[in-house]
Each structure stands twice: as structure tokens, then as C-alpha cells.
Amino acid sequence: MIRLWIVLLVALSNLFSPTVVGLDNSTVPPFVNIGVLYSFNTSVGRIVKIAVEAAVHDINSDPSILGNTKLNLSLQEDSKYRGFLSIAEALQLMATHTVAIIGPQTSTTAHVISHIANELQVPLLSFSATDPTLSSLQFPFFIRTAFNDIFQMTAIADIVSHYGWREVIAVYGDDDHGRNGIGGLADKLAERRCKISFKAPMPPEATNEEITDVLVQVALAESRVIVLHTSTTWGPKVLSVAKSLGMMQNGYVWIATTFLTSFIDIDSPLSSDAMDNMQGVIALRMYIPDSKLKRAFFSRWTNLTSGKEGNGPLGLSTYGIFAYDTVYVLARALDTFFKQGNRITFSHDPKISEISGDSLHLDAVKIFNEGNQLRKSIYKVNMTGVTGPFSYKSDGNLANPAYEIINVIGTGTRKVGYWSNYSGLSIVPPETLYSKPPNRSIENQKLLTVFWPGETTQRPRGWVFPNNGKMLKIGVPKRVSYREFVSQVQSTDMFKGFCIDVFLSAVSLLPYAVPYKFVPYGDGQSNPSNTELVRLITAGVFDAAVGDITITTERTRMVDFTQPYIESGLVVVASVKKTDSNAWAFLTPFTPMMWTVTAIFFLLVGAVVWILEHRLNDDFRGPPKQQVATIL
């Protein structure tokens, strides 16, 4: 099916591309075609375009990288950054003998185009398609030049575990990027004995009405820890709607992925209303260590964006920095590629030729014969760029992924710590810890004070009793004895007694409302079995039970008991009466008959002993008086 799509869309690409320019492969080419597929009409796209063009200019001006070979840049607008048109636009780039494509912007498009890249062996380098599933063996020609989202989700899971929360709600865009990212978060939370209690997907680019419908369901749920995983395009709208619904108040926790810091960095300074919508939010930002290259690039950014801010501010985000370094990674890989004696050649795809037919003109799109060698060269790049040390691990992910943990407060942001795959949470930059043995102990996981929604520094509990929760069914035994402990008020559904009073007092001490109802257990004619009542709790018939239920070993194996509030140990009960005490009081416990029987048995035992012993034992012989004394 995928091959058929390629055939049909390659035919469409011929309508867009007039002719194909051949390359002289006898020597190292004077130029190399590289393409950029991005939505340049978005805020992120405008940043990327400036950064990529700056990188190409710098590389072409530096003969130490590619010598006399220049990079020939082709910018292709990804108008919808998803779906059919994105495929056609990618084919336009590949029809110009492009050796590599930088992009696309979204993971959704990357999933589709990666199939074409595999077929034509054209490396696809992306710094914004961070979907973890793109790292699979299914897409060998997809190369991520930023951090895999699985590390971002690991950081969020560590934050959740650090503050002692056990359940979170995931709000995300219902596309490849959102679903697969949240799937990775669920796995990482499970490793820490936490979970996603409620998933709230939204349509990509959801409207305010659609966002409102989803957040109303979120507000009715139990957890108050919300992870927001969307895009810069419509993610801030979610926070705006949440603010209007009262979901940015005390008790809530919002953890946003990197989209929020990118939005803040690009559109900074934001209006006061925009900042009010995200007060107390925790967000992640891909960490770029401080260096001379970074400071120089930030200083240069003002000149690069001069006169290009017609559609709004163009602050520098991590997307721009990684876009700049992506071009350098490709250039250094090409330099190694040429030094190894490789040349750029293209050939027809025999698979397409076999199924194309005579009516389709597929000559424009060809296989990059040396694409696999270039792909290997990219993974071997080891350089220091604006983003810091840049190299790949054996699994295809960048080495030492790390994030800054940002707290939105007041009119700006505040850094409260870092997360790295090496040492976890810390309040010192990750690169200072790489020279030390990793320490992931609980005592070593630290963050600075966070200002939570509601302008409080007290750690939110993270949950409330759900507004849409069911009433607890409390089983109460209908006893016919000891009714002082528990009994049903005649002709009503109410119960009274000491056990009921204890239960009501405990419920009144809770800081939240607990809806419940008493459900009688038993026929009222005989005392019901408390063991059977406890078993019905495990069967789901009751949620709890209240009554004079004795704690036994058998019952503790089925349910948990509260602390005992009545002691009922074994005691000795005796009547109290006044008696006269005298020297013969020791005879009182036995009756005269008992004393007589005891004396007779005493003499009888002595006589038996004498009969058995006097023949052999000299002590039992002698005068009768002596023998009687011995018997006694």
C-alpha cells in the first residue's frame, strides 16, 4: 500500500518539477543540494528559516569544512505540515537530486515521509519531530538531531515521583506526536509505580469549544496533576481556557512539555494577559550548556532578525539553535563522506519501474545510491556546536540529553532545576556532574522552591475527591444484640450507635466531602456473619463496613482495618463477697468430702509404694512404727 502511494505521489511530483539537473560525478561536486521542508509561515518556521540560512552562509564561507564545495539550499514550504500535500512537497525536494532533507516540522509528517526517505535512501534530519516511535528500526533514514521525547517524558515522570504524586492526567493532541509521547510517559510513570489516571485527547488545532469540553471532564476527575503535551500553535489556548474555568487556582499542578518554553522564548515579551494564563506552570526546555559559541550566537541573533519581525517578535528558541547545528552536522558528515572517496550518484528505483507502467513519468525521483554511507557518516559526527557537545549513541539518540525545569512566575520565568539522563533532578548544571559517578538516590534529587498556581509555595496534594465520583456504599450489620454499638432506626434508612458516631466523627475531620450511604446487611432476625460482610467488601458489593467487627487473622487477609477503638481482651470474672479470715482459711477452697477423699488417696498411694519397695529397699523395713513413718 505504501509503495502504491509512493508511485502515485511521485507521478504528482513530476507536475511540480520541470527538469532534473545532473551532477558531474567525476570529481567532488562544486555544490550539494540540501532541502528544508518546514512550515515557514509559523513562528517556529520563521525562526528555523533564519537559523538554517545563517548556518549555510557560515559553512559556505568556511573552506575548512567542505573545501570548495558549497551547500545549495532549497526551501520548501510545508503548507499544512501533515497529510497528502506534505508528501507531494517532500517529493518536490527529492526530485532535485537532494542528498538530505532537514525537517519536517511535525512527527505526523515525519511518519509518512520517512517511508519515502527509506525507499529513496535520502537522510531525513529533524530537530522538531521528537516522537519516540520514530527511533524504531522501521525508519533507518530518519535522523533526529534533537532530544527524543522519551527523555522528556522520563523527566516529567521523575518530577511527579519527586513530589510524591501517584496519578496524573494527560492532556494532549490526538496525533502521532501526542499519542506516542503520552504512551512513553505512561511507561516511565509505571516504572515509578505511578500512572495516568485519565487521558484527555484533543483534536489537533482544537477550537476553544473543543478545549472547553475536554477540560470540563478533566476538572471532574480526581487527580489535579495535569501534563500538557501539545504544540506551540494551540497549546497556549489550553492554558487560557483552563484559566477561565478556574483550573489555574490553588491545588492544581500543570506540567507542560517543551512547546511552552518555545512559545515564551519566541514571542517574548508576552502580554500580561498571556502571562496570567500560565502562572505557576512548570515547563521543560531542552538544555543547552553555556559556552562562547552560545553567547556569540545569541548576540548575533538580533542582527539576523533585523527587519524580519513584521509578523511579531522573533526571539531565539532552542528550535533555532538546534536547526543551526543540524546544518553543521550535515556539512561535517558530507565532508567525511567526500574524504572517504564517496561520490554522489543517483539511479532509477527498479521497484517503481516495475509497477509504474508507461503512462507514469517517474524519472524525476531517483534513489540516492550513496545515501546509506551518508547516513552512517552523520551518526559518526562528533563536534561541539552552539548546542554543546554533539554526538550519537549506539541507539541513534543524542548523548547526554538534558532539560531545564522552568517555573512561570510573575512577568517571566524562573529556573528551578535541571534534569539529565545521567543524574536525574539537580539544581546544578548537568555538565558539572558528568565527571562524577551517577547518583540517583532520593536524597540527591533536588529542585528549588516552586511557585505553584494560586501563588503558593506549598506542595499541592495533587488530588481531590472527584465531583463525578460515585457514593461509597457502607455496609452496616443489622444486629439483634448489642444494639448500643450499631442499630437501624426503626422505619428509616438511618443508623445509630457508638460505631456510627465514630465513623461520622472521622468523616467530619476530612478536608473534603465524602459522599456515602449506609446499606443494611442482614435480615434483622439474627446476627449476620461479620466474616461474610468483610468478604462482600472484597467482592465489590460494599466499599467499606462500619460496626462492631472483631479484627481476626482471617479477616485481615481480606481487608484493611482501622486502628481499634474498643478493647475487648479476655478477662476473669468473679463475684465479690465478704468472708471472715482465720487460721483455717486455707481449707475453704475444698469441701470436707474433698479433703477426706484426698487423704484416703494419700494413704493409698503410700501403701502401694510400701508394697512395691519394702522387699528390696532397706528403708522400708524395720519396726512397724518406722515403716508407717516412711510411708507417710
Summary of the structure (lengths in Angstrom):
residues: 632
radius of gyration: 40.3
end to end distance: 113.1
largest distance: 147.1
contacts: 1964
relative contact order: 0.09
helix: 40%
strand: 17%
